[in-house]
Amino acid sequence: MTIASIIGGSGYGGGELLRLLLSHPGVEVKQVTSRSHLGEYVYQVHPNLRKQTQLKFSEPNMLEPVDVLFLAQPHGQAQHHIDEHAKLAPKIIDLSADFRLRDAALYEKWYGEKHAAPEWLSKFVYGLPELHRAELASADYVSGVGCNATASNLALLPLVKAGLIYLSSPVIIEVKVGSSESGAEGNTGSHHAERANVIRTFSTFGHRHTVEVMQEMCVNDVSLTMTAVDLVRGVLATAHAKVKQGVTTKDLWKAYGAVANENPFVRIVKEQRGIYRAPEPKILAGSNYADLGFELDETNGHVVSMCAIDNLMKGAAGSAVQCMNLMMGWKETTGLEFIGLHPI
C-alpha cells in the first residue's frame, strides 16, 4: 500500500484530491494539513466525506515521511518549501502553478515575481498525461496543470499533433469557467449575489494560463479570453484557428480519433441529434473525462475546437491522481472510474 499525505487539504482542490485518494485501492492517506482548520475532522470542511474517514487536519510542521506527497496549497507557497518537502517523500505532486513553467524568466513575466527555487523547475514534469505520459512514468516530481490551460491544450492537441494548423498563426481561445475556479476562500466577485446569473468576462487577454498553452503546444500567438458563467464546476474552452490548405473534415476526424484512442479520458462529442451535440461541462461534474468537439468551415479553413472538463477533476485533482497512477506503474484509470451524472 502506498502511503500519501496532502499539504493544504482544506481547499476545493485538496478536498477533491482527498475524496479520490480515500477510495483509491492502492493508497492510504496518512495526514492532511490545514493551519486554518487545525484539529478539525476533514469532513467538517468537506461534508461529502462524512463516514468515509476520521482523519483530522494536522499541523504542516508535524508531517511524517510518506511515499507520495501532494501539495494543494495556494500558488506561490510550494516553491519556498520545496527542499523541506523533498525530504519527506521521494515523489511529489504539486497542484499549484509553482513548477508548471520550465523557464524562470517566463514565471517572473507572467506571475510578477522572481521564482524562489528556479533550480527545481527542470526537475518537474508537466502533469498532463495526454502530453507527457512517457515522462510521467519515470518522474519523481510532477507539477500541477492550470484548469483553463488543460482545456485549451486538449482542444488544440489533435490539431497540433497531426500538424493541421500553422504554429505561427494566431489562435484565439474563449474559456468559460465555473465559480469553483476562484477557490474556497473566493473573492468579492465570487460572492453568490455577485456571481449568480452572470456571463462576465474578467480577463480579455493576458491570463496566466496562456503561457502554459504556449509552452506545451508550441503555439507562438495565442490569446485566452476568460468568461465567468453560472456554473460551480466546469470549463469550456472554444479555440478558433486556421487549418492548413487542403485540410478537410475527414482529416479532423482522423486526428481527433487518434487522440481519443490513445487517451482513456478523452472522448469525442460530435453528434447530429439530441441535446448534447457538443462538449458540455455540466455532465462531466466529478469525472476525469475531457470531451472534445470540432467544426470546420472548409470554404475558408476556419476550425473551431472545443474541450469541456471539470476544473477540479481533469483540471486539478483528477489529473494529479492520474499522474500518480503513471508514476507508480498502476493502471492509469485506477480510482478515476466515476463517469459523471445525468441529469444534474
KABELZI-V556702 format. One line per field, one symbol per residue. phi: phi as a letter, one per 40 degrees, with the letter a starting at -180 (. if undefined). burial: # if it has 16 or more other ideal C-beta (glycine too) atoms within 10 Angstrom, else .. A space follows every 10 residues. Layout:
phi->???
burial->???
This chain:
phi->.ccbbbcgcc ccccccccdc ccbccbbbcc abbaccbdgc cccccbcccd gbabcbcbcd cbcbdacbbc bbccdgcdcc bcccccccac bbbbccccbc ccbccccccc bgacccaccc dccccccbdc bbdccccbcb bbccbccccd ccccccdccc ccgcbccccc bbbcbbbccc ccgccgaccb cdccccgbbb cbacagcdcd cccccccfcc bbbbbbbcbc bcbhbbbbbb abccdgcbcc ccdccccccc ccbcbbbcba bcagcccbda ddcbdgbbcb cbaaabcccb gcbbbbabac ccbccacccc cdcddcccgc ddcdgbcdbg baca
burial->.######### ########## ##.#..#.## ####..#... .##.##..#. ..#.####.# ..#..##### ###.#.###. .#..##..#. ########## #..#.##..# #...###..# #.######## ##...##.#. ########## ########## ##.##..... #.######## ##.......# ....#..... ..#...#### #######.#. .########. #.#######. ###...#... ##..##..## ..######## .......### ########## ####.#.... #.######## ########## #######..# .#.###.#.# ....
